[in-house]
Amino acid sequence: MNLNKILLSTALIFSLFIDISAAEKIFVVERESNSLAIIEGGLPGNHIVNMKDMNHGVVKFYGKDGYVISRDGYVIKFDPQSEKIIKEYKTSDSAIGFVISEYYVAVANYDKKSVDILDRDLNPIKSFVTGSKNVGIKIYKNYLIFSQMDNDKITVLHDKNMGKKIPDFEIYKEFEDVGVMPFDAMIKDNHFITGFFSSEHFGVVDLDTMKYSKIKIMLGDRKPVLKVPHFGFWSISKGSVFIPAVGDNKVLVYDSQFNFVKNIETEGLPVFTSLSPDEKFMAVTFSGKKFPVIQIIDTASLQIVKRFEFDGKVLHVRWSNEKPNLYVSVNDTNKIAVINTQEWYVAREIFQIKKPSGIFIFEGTK
């Protein structure tokens, strides 16, 4: 073998080693089989089974711990490295969201109409009964903030122990009549931002001053949008907020002070806007007839620059933090497509993933 062939073979082996030893480990919700599929080094691997009802299942990581919230109200702690379930705890028959801090896990419940505080090992600490479906739960410093869907209220809890090992939350402040049916929220710096099913605005709580304000949601022709998707489907960059409009083929753009900038015309009804790690591009997914389509927006020019269409419904996308990849969950054809985001083409497809939806990346192996 000549020197050039040896060097080429060495480079290929090194490239393969880098891919296999990559820090990112991908966990994919298999919604109909109540399991998590695992992708590592670009290859399908194990499936963690018995994850309860995984319709709309959500996975989060904190350090080297993994947590799942199931649609039927279970919180499940698992080890992302050994891929084993450690413990489960049922907070209700229907849970919608959760957050993780250094010392606790907080769960927003629907049917039990409470917010439950657990320690990191899923032992119950405290429960706040609200008499409402609870949504949009977030953490800011020593505060825990959530919205009460049925009571049109935003509640702020404060930890009297100021972040010590065992939290002791109490009601600090409640905002009444904030809007009709709050349904989700996000945090931008010190701002808790919540959306509503039936109001012509989204609400913003300044968590430093504890002041509330209403921001009109407007289309280009100044018609209000009465419903917006879950805020997990919004995107916030350093200078802009991108909002997929419901019932119209547009992504709405606001500046960092929530001033309306413009609308971006899209091919279909947008559901999910997802920013790349460098915030230069945004992937947009759609519902209805355009379920299989993804459009890529340049966030500087606010123009659509790329389009992809797949052979099934796209339920989720996730940008890699370490590679020029965009992972796409194609539910109907049981695969994850991988888009190369340097040259913008479908580089490969990963099969043996059953009815995939949410894609979540564990980086705790770094």
ZAMARGU-4260 file (C-alpha; in steps of 0.2 Angstrom, whole numbers, plus 5000, padded with zeros to 4 digits):
<rodrens>
0) 5000/5000/5000 | 5007/5017/4995 | 5009/5032/5007 | 4993/5041/5000 | 4982/5026/5002
5) 4989/5023/5020 | 4985/5042/5024 | 4968/5041/5016 | 4964/5025/5026 | 4970/5033/5042
10) 4959/5048/5039 | 4944/5038/5036 | 4947/5028/5052 | 4950/5044/5062 | 4934/5052/5055
15) 4924/5036/5059 | 4931/5036/5077 | 4927/5055/5079 | 4909/5051/5074 | 4907/5036/5085
20) 4915/5045/5100 | 4905/5061/5098 | 4898/5069/5114 | 4880/5071/5108 | 4869/5057/5112
25) 4851/5058/5104 | 4835/5052/5113 | 4820/5051/5102 | 4802/5049/5109 | 4793/5034/5101
30) 4776/5040/5104 | 4766/5025/5100 | 4777/5012/5108 | 4779/5022/5124 | 4798/5021/5123
35) 4814/5031/5119 | 4825/5027/5105 | 4844/5031/5106 | 4855/5037/5092 | 4874/5038/5095
40) 4888/5041/5083 | 4874/5042/5069 | 4868/5024/5072 | 4852/5018/5080 | 4855/5009/5097
45) 4845/5004/5112 | 4827/5008/5116 | 4822/5012/5134 | 4804/5004/5136 | 4790/5006/5148
50) 4791/5025/5148 | 4772/5026/5150 | 4761/5037/5138 | 4773/5046/5127 | 4761/5056/5117
55) 4769/5073/5119 | 4782/5065/5130 | 4796/5078/5135 | 4814/5074/5139 | 4825/5085/5149
60) 4843/5084/5156 | 4852/5091/5171 | 4870/5087/5173 | 4871/5068/5170 | 4853/5065/5175
65) 4839/5062/5162 | 4820/5065/5166 | 4804/5062/5156 | 4787/5068/5159 | 4773/5057/5151
70) 4756/5062/5146 | 4748/5052/5159 | 4757/5061/5173 | 4773/5051/5177 | 4790/5059/5180
75) 4803/5046/5176 | 4821/5048/5181 | 4834/5039/5170 | 4852/5037/5167 | 4857/5043/5150
80) 4873/5034/5150 | 4868/5017/5156 | 4851/5019/5148 | 4842/5013/5163 | 4826/5019/5172
85) 4830/5024/5190 | 4814/5029/5197 | 4796/5035/5193 | 4783/5045/5202 | 4765/5049/5197
90) 4760/5067/5200 | 4743/5066/5192 | 4733/5058/5178 | 4738/5072/5166 | 4754/5082/5167
95) 4759/5095/5154 | 4776/5102/5158 | 4790/5102/5171 | 4807/5111/5175 | 4822/5105/5184
100) 4834/5115/5196 | 4849/5109/5206 | 4839/5103/5220 | 4821/5100/5214 | 4809/5095/5200
105) 4793/5105/5198 | 4778/5098/5188 | 4763/5107/5181 | 4748/5096/5181 | 4732/5097/5172
110) 4719/5085/5180 | 4725/5085/5198 | 4725/5104/5196 | 4741/5107/5206 | 4759/5111/5204
115) 4770/5098/5213 | 4788/5100/5220 | 4799/5085/5220 | 4817/5083/5225 | 4829/5077/5212
120) 4826/5059/5217 | 4807/5061/5214 | 4802/5062/5232 | 4788/5074/5235 | 4791/5090/5245
125) 4776/5101/5242 | 4760/5103/5232 | 4751/5119/5227 | 4733/5115/5223 | 4726/5129/5211
130) 4709/5122/5205 | 4715/5125/5188 | 4725/5117/5174 | 4743/5123/5176 | 4754/5127/5161
135) 4770/5136/5156 | 4780/5133/5172 | 4797/5141/5172 | 4812/5145/5184 | 4820/5162/5187
140) 4832/5164/5201 | 4823/5158/5217 | 4806/5160/5209 | 4795/5147/5201 | 4782/5155/5189
145) 4767/5147/5180 | 4750/5151/5173 | 4733/5145/5178 | 4723/5141/5162 | 4706/5140/5170
150) 4708/5155/5181 | 4717/5167/5169 | 4730/5170/5182 | 4749/5170/5183 | 4757/5164/5199
155) 4774/5167/5206 | 4781/5156/5220 | 4797/5161/5230 | 4809/5149/5238 | 4810/5155/5257
160) 4826/5144/5258 | 4834/5154/5244 | 4841/5140/5234 | 4847/5129/5248 | 4846/5110/5246
165) 4828/5108/5251 | 4817/5121/5244 | 4802/5129/5253 | 4791/5138/5241 | 4777/5150/5245
170) 4765/5161/5235 | 4774/5177/5232 | 4763/5186/5220 | 4748/5182/5208 | 4743/5192/5193
175) 4724/5192/5190 | 4714/5194/5173 | 4730/5193/5163 | 4721/5186/5147 | 4709/5172/5142
180) 4716/5155/5144 | 4735/5156/5146 | 4742/5140/5139 | 4761/5141/5138 | 4776/5152/5142
185) 4794/5155/5140 | 4808/5165/5149 | 4818/5179/5140 | 4831/5186/5153 | 4820/5193/5167
190) 4804/5192/5157 | 4791/5178/5159 | 4781/5178/5143 | 4764/5169/5142 | 4752/5166/5127
195) 4733/5164/5127 | 4720/5154/5118 | 4708/5168/5116 | 4716/5185/5119 | 4723/5197/5106
200) 4740/5199/5116 | 4753/5190/5124 | 4758/5194/5142 | 4775/5199/5149 | 4780/5199/5168
205) 4795/5208/5172 | 4802/5197/5186 | 4813/5210/5193 | 4800/5223/5196 | 4785/5211/5196
210) 4776/5222/5184 | 4764/5215/5170 | 4761/5221/5153 | 4751/5216/5137 | 4759/5215/5120
215) 4747/5215/5105 | 4750/5201/5092 | 4747/5209/5075 | 4748/5203/5057 | 4755/5214/5044
220) 4738/5221/5039 | 4736/5224/5058 | 4723/5210/5061 | 4726/5202/5078 | 4731/5183/5079
225) 4719/5176/5092 | 4729/5159/5094 | 4748/5155/5094 | 4757/5139/5095 | 4765/5133/5111
230) 4780/5144/5116 | 4791/5129/5115 | 4789/5132/5096 | 4794/5150/5097 | 4812/5156/5094
235) 4821/5170/5103 | 4838/5176/5097 | 4848/5190/5104 | 4839/5203/5094 | 4822/5195/5088
240) 4807/5185/5094 | 4800/5174/5080 | 4782/5168/5082 | 4773/5156/5071 | 4755/5163/5067
245) 4741/5151/5068 | 4728/5151/5054 | 4740/5161/5043 | 4755/5157/5032 | 4767/5168/5042
250) 4780/5169/5054 | 4779/5185/5064 | 4795/5194/5069 | 4797/5206/5085 | 4812/5215/5091
255) 4819/5211/5108 | 4808/5225/5116 | 4793/5216/5108 | 4790/5229/5094 | 4783/5222/5078
260) 4795/5221/5064 | 4788/5211/5050 | 4779/5195/5044 | 4788/5182/5034 | 4777/5173/5021
265) 4778/5154/5023 | 4773/5140/5012 | 4761/5133/5025 | 4753/5135/5042 | 4769/5136/5053
270) 4770/5126/5069 | 4788/5125/5075 | 4801/5138/5073 | 4819/5132/5079 | 4834/5143/5079
275) 4851/5136/5075 | 4864/5137/5089 | 4873/5152/5080 | 4856/5160/5077 | 4860/5163/5059
280) 4846/5151/5053 | 4829/5146/5058 | 4819/5130/5053 | 4801/5131/5051 | 4789/5116/5051
285) 4771/5116/5046 | 4754/5107/5049 | 4740/5101/5037 | 4745/5098/5019 | 4763/5105/5022
290) 4767/5093/5036 | 4781/5085/5027 | 4789/5102/5023 | 4803/5112/5031 | 4808/5129/5026
295) 4824/5137/5032 | 4824/5156/5035 | 4840/5167/5035 | 4838/5177/5051 | 4848/5192/5045
300) 4839/5195/5029 | 4822/5187/5035 | 4821/5178/5019 | 4817/5159/5016 | 4833/5152/5008
305) 4830/5133/5008 | 4816/5120/5007 | 4815/5102/5011 | 4801/5090/5008 | 4800/5072/5016
310) 4790/5056/5014 | 4780/5059/5030 | 4774/5071/5043 | 4788/5081/5051 | 4784/5081/5070
315) 4800/5089/5077 | 4817/5096/5073 | 4833/5098/5083 | 4849/5107/5078 | 4866/5099/5083
320) 4877/5109/5095 | 4893/5101/5089 | 4890/5097/5071 | 4883/5105/5056 | 4867/5094/5057
325) 4849/5097/5058 | 4839/5081/5064 | 4822/5079/5057 | 4809/5067/5065 | 4799/5060/5050
330) 4785/5051/5059 | 4776/5041/5046 | 4792/5033/5039 | 4800/5028/5055 | 4816/5038/5053
335) 4827/5053/5058 | 4833/5062/5043 | 4850/5072/5045 | 4852/5088/5035 | 4869/5094/5032
340) 4868/5113/5036 | 4884/5118/5028 | 4879/5113/5011 | 4860/5110/5014 | 4856/5093/5008
345) 4850/5077/5017 | 4866/5068/5021 | 4858/5052/5028 | 4843/5044/5036 | 4843/5034/5052
350) 4830/5020/5052 | 4824/5008/5066 | 4815/5023/5075 | 4797/5019/5078 | 4785/5033/5075
355) 4797/5047/5081 | 4792/5064/5088 | 4802/5074/5100 | 4821/5074/5098 | 4832/5078/5113
360) 4851/5079/5114 | 4861/5073/5129 | 4878/5082/5131 | 4883/5076/5148 | 4896/5064/5141
365) 4908/5079/5137
</rodrens>
